[in-house]
Amino acid sequence: MPRIAKADVNRALDTAAKTLIRLGGADGKISRADVKNAIATDRVARREVPLVDIFFKFIDHRDFKEGAQVTAKDVKRAVEYAKTNMVAKYDLNNNGLSEDEIAKMSLTGKRAVDLAKLLKDPVNHNPFARGE
């Protein structure tokens, strides 16, 4: 398997972040129900679902105070954290992420890699396609 560039993985994180922020709607607050409903009703591209789902859970967990709500600011802060600690930290020799380096990543990092691969695949032109 060829290496995957950190920039591609970071772009996947940015894509998931934009989707989450969009789901927040006019009030800018992203709830668990917003994400769950959007995934169930195909308002999230099929190829983005695994990362959007796990990344939202990660953000929500980081913002653990009772009654706290996830906002665009929280999403942006989580993206920066993820780029540094869930992606860059694993590229030990700064030449892209190898299969061994990816295997050591968190589930969120692995889902970002999966989406990065899909976004680079020219055959994957229908983001809402069902099935594998």
Disulfide bonds with the S-S distance in Angstrom:
none
